[in-house]
Amino acid sequence: MGEDNAMTHARQPRHLHDGTLYWPKTMSTAPSYPVLKQRISTEVAIVGGGITGAICAAVLARHGVPAVLIEGQHIASGSTAANTGLVQFANDVMLSDLIDRIGENDAVRFYQACRKAVVALAQLSADTGEDIGYYTRSSLYCASCEDDVAKLIREYSMLRKHDFPVTWGIPSKVGGEFAKVKAGGLVTHGDAEMNPVRMAHALVSYAAKRGVQVFENTGVLEVGRLNGKFTVLCAEGEIVAEHVVKATGYLPGIVTQAASSAPILKRTYALVTPPGQIPEEWPEHYMMWETARPYLYFRTTPDGRILAGGSDEAMPDTGCDAKILQDRTEGLLAQLRELFPRQDWTAEHAWCGMFGESADDLPMIGEHAEQPGIFHALGVGGNGTVYSMIAASMLRDRILGRDNPLTPLLSPSRNQQSGSSSISPYWPSSSTQPSTSMFA
Ligand SMILES: Cc1cc2nc3c(=O)[nH]c(=O)nc-3n(C[C@H](O)[C@H](O)[C@H](O)COP(=O)(O)OP(=O)(O)OC[C@H]3O[C@@H](n4cnc5c(N)ncnc54)[C@H](O)[C@@H]3O)c2cc1C
């Protein structure tokens, strides 16, 4: 690459997502909310109107906790708009591997919390009374190669031992070339698929109807402390709150963590086919993923499309240009063709998005030791939505003064070594108006 090109690329900003998103097109009109232009007092100020902020707002509303939700752009316009909507209790780190790392008690407790969160999300979705495409599904987890079969057998035994709903083997009704291409598989039950944009909007509406005040186009500039309360400063208004929830997602500069617990930013790709492409041999709308890293995953949509994702890579310093996106989209389609060769696979929408992983594969939820009183709700990893639900439950417990056994395990400062912090006392005042997309 010539020097000029390198400089041009280096100047391109990184976005939460690029390409043509699918979910926003499934909502012809979305509710809108005013800009904050006054000073208000509340118990909880939630910063960030993605799926995480929306779930937190709905859970607090259900418990009658006074709250304000502040979004710098529009509800569900950040990573939530790129989210492919798989809701699974099994996650990027297998239960058996997590047991090796943190011991059986904590690992099982965490997996149980994920399972409980899937059930809670179903309930919350039903409570909104809106059609958000939330359907219970089973997930086929394939061994990508012979070497991974033993790992999967161990995983199956651990899940069984601890009463998680799981069955062994690629079901015979799964047709295509699965049996040839994948070396084995297990099926987890009681997972779900959903439309994240519809879901975030439905939850925010649910919360607003129960008294949560919602503001859009209201970027938080700074969070400070005054007389024992938090002051949340925005361009044209201010909120005084007892508690602040940081549900701002993955934007660099806003995700401020101690160096030891900073999320590892990656880029991932997704596509959706035109409607009517579900192969006949695809049973019961199974969701599919695999042991390879990065993994290919796919699901169906209520209007008969396949939604596939994967090809994760280290987050480049550049934006995603059309050529890279086309190349990765072709790669995903080629993997689908390998499994269902009789199908003529094409993509109607293709996009990429930024996401974060933690070094130990666990989300960062709770108070950071160096930002007392600010509750971090950062659901890093492929199971962001499930982690957002866990965050909302932990937030509820904290506000209501209940103990939560996950607190030490998921603390954002859990891996912090003394002296390694890069965190500011309360809130960084930089990059307040996030750029979410170049052309979606
Ligand atoms: C392609 C892709 C596929 C994915 N698929 C899945 C999946 O299938 N299942 C799953 O569980 N997860 C998935 N994820 C992860 C998932 O998208 C995220 O975990 C989740 O959507 C993050 O939601 P959030 O609300 O935390 O962040 P966001 O949706 O980014 O919301 C944060 C909000 O905070 C606002 N904000 C930031 N700073 C400020 C400020 N200073 N003031 C006011 N507002 C501010 C932003 O504007 C933004 O709207 C996927 C991610 C990608 C990129």
The ligand as an SDF file (V2000), in Angstrom:
LIG
                    3D

 53 58  0  0  0  0  0  0  0  0999 V2000
  -22.6410   -7.6260   13.6900 C   0  0  0  0  0  0  0  0  0  0  0  0
  -22.9540   -7.8840   15.1300 C   0  0  0  0  0  0  0  0  0  0  0  0
  -23.7230   -8.9690   15.4780 C   0  0  0  0  0  0  0  0  0  0  0  0
  -24.0320   -9.2040   16.8080 C   0  0  0  0  0  0  0  0  0  0  0  0
  -24.8460  -10.2510   17.1070 N   0  0  0  0  0  0  0  0  0  0  0  0
  -25.2210  -10.4760   18.3670 C   0  0  0  0  0  0  0  0  0  0  0  0
  -26.1350  -11.5170   18.6850 C   0  0  0  0  0  0  0  0  0  0  0  0
  -26.5960  -12.2590   17.8080 O   0  0  0  0  0  0  0  0  0  0  0  0
  -26.4970  -11.6640   19.9660 N   0  0  0  0  0  0  0  0  0  0  0  0
  -26.0220  -10.8480   20.9640 C   0  0  0  0  0  0  0  0  0  0  0  0
  -26.4000  -11.0410   22.1240 O   0  0  0  0  0  0  0  0  0  0  0  0
  -25.1510   -9.8620   20.7080 N   0  0  0  0  0  0  0  0  0  0  0  0
  -24.7410   -9.6560   19.4430 C   0  0  0  0  0  0  0  0  0  0  0  0
  -23.8680   -8.6340   19.1530 N   0  0  0  0  0  0  0  0  0  0  0  0
  -23.3990   -7.7940   20.2410 C   0  0  0  0  0  0  0  0  0  0  0  0
  -24.4870   -6.7420   20.4770 C   0  0  0  0  0  0  0  0  0  0  0  0
  -24.6750   -5.9320   19.3490 O   0  0  0  0  0  0  0  0  0  0  0  0
  -24.1480   -5.8430   21.5730 C   0  0  0  0  0  0  0  0  0  0  0  0
  -23.7970   -6.5810   22.7080 O   0  0  0  0  0  0  0  0  0  0  0  0
  -25.3140   -4.9870   22.0050 C   0  0  0  0  0  0  0  0  0  0  0  0
  -26.1770   -4.6270   20.9600 O   0  0  0  0  0  0  0  0  0  0  0  0
  -24.7560   -3.7680   22.6340 C   0  0  0  0  0  0  0  0  0  0  0  0
  -25.8230   -2.9690   23.0370 O   0  0  0  0  0  0  0  0  0  0  0  0
  -25.5380   -1.7130   23.9110 P   0  0  0  0  0  0  0  0  0  0  0  0
  -26.8460   -1.1310   24.2220 O   0  0  0  0  0  0  0  0  0  0  0  0
  -24.6430   -2.0930   25.0360 O   0  0  0  0  0  0  0  0  0  0  0  0
  -24.6660   -0.7840   22.9450 O   0  0  0  0  0  0  0  0  0  0  0  0
  -25.1950    0.1680   21.7660 P   0  0  0  0  0  0  0  0  0  0  0  0
  -26.2940   -0.4390   21.0080 O   0  0  0  0  0  0  0  0  0  0  0  0
  -23.9960    0.6210   21.0130 O   0  0  0  0  0  0  0  0  0  0  0  0
  -25.8200    1.3760   22.5690 O   0  0  0  0  0  0  0  0  0  0  0  0
  -25.0280    2.3250   23.2530 C   0  0  0  0  0  0  0  0  0  0  0  0
  -25.6960    3.6710   23.0480 C   0  0  0  0  0  0  0  0  0  0  0  0
  -25.0480    4.6220   23.8800 O   0  0  0  0  0  0  0  0  0  0  0  0
  -25.0710    5.8510   23.2150 C   0  0  0  0  0  0  0  0  0  0  0  0
  -24.0290    6.6850   23.7900 N   0  0  0  0  0  0  0  0  0  0  0  0
  -22.7040    6.4830   23.7940 C   0  0  0  0  0  0  0  0  0  0  0  0
  -22.0810    7.4750   24.4250 N   0  0  0  0  0  0  0  0  0  0  0  0
  -23.0330    8.3400   24.8330 C   0  0  0  0  0  0  0  0  0  0  0  0
  -22.9950    9.5790   25.5440 C   0  0  0  0  0  0  0  0  0  0  0  0
  -21.8540   10.1200   25.9550 N   0  0  0  0  0  0  0  0  0  0  0  0
  -24.1750   10.1840   25.7940 N   0  0  0  0  0  0  0  0  0  0  0  0
  -25.3600    9.6460   25.4070 C   0  0  0  0  0  0  0  0  0  0  0  0
  -25.4290    8.4830   24.7410 N   0  0  0  0  0  0  0  0  0  0  0  0
  -24.2820    7.8280   24.4520 C   0  0  0  0  0  0  0  0  0  0  0  0
  -24.7980    5.4820   21.7610 C   0  0  0  0  0  0  0  0  0  0  0  0
  -25.2810    6.4860   20.8750 O   0  0  0  0  0  0  0  0  0  0  0  0
  -25.5540    4.1730   21.6170 C   0  0  0  0  0  0  0  0  0  0  0  0
  -26.8480    4.3190   21.0620 O   0  0  0  0  0  0  0  0  0  0  0  0
  -23.5340   -8.3710   17.8320 C   0  0  0  0  0  0  0  0  0  0  0  0
  -22.7320   -7.2820   17.4820 C   0  0  0  0  0  0  0  0  0  0  0  0
  -22.4500   -7.0160   16.1570 C   0  0  0  0  0  0  0  0  0  0  0  0
  -21.6090   -5.8320   15.8300 C   0  0  0  0  0  0  0  0  0  0  0  0
  1  2  1  0
  2  3  1  0
  2 52  2  0
  3  4  2  0
  4  5  1  0
  4 50  1  0
  5  6  2  0
  6  7  1  0
  6 13  1  0
  7  8  2  0
  7  9  1  0
  9 10  1  0
 10 11  2  0
 10 12  1  0
 12 13  2  0
 13 14  1  0
 14 15  1  0
 14 50  1  0
 15 16  1  0
 16 17  1  0
 16 18  1  0
 18 19  1  0
 18 20  1  0
 20 21  1  0
 20 22  1  0
 22 23  1  0
 23 24  1  0
 24 25  2  0
 24 26  1  0
 24 27  1  0
 27 28  1  0
 28 29  2  0
 28 30  1  0
 28 31  1  0
 31 32  1  0
 32 33  1  0
 33 34  1  0
 33 48  1  0
 34 35  1  0
 35 36  1  0
 35 46  1  0
 36 37  1  0
 36 45  1  0
 37 38  2  0
 38 39  1  0
 39 40  1  0
 39 45  2  0
 40 41  1  0
 40 42  2  0
 42 43  1  0
 43 44  2  0
 44 45  1  0
 46 47  1  0
 46 48  1  0
 48 49  1  0
 50 51  2  0
 51 52  1  0
 52 53  1  0
M  END
$$$$
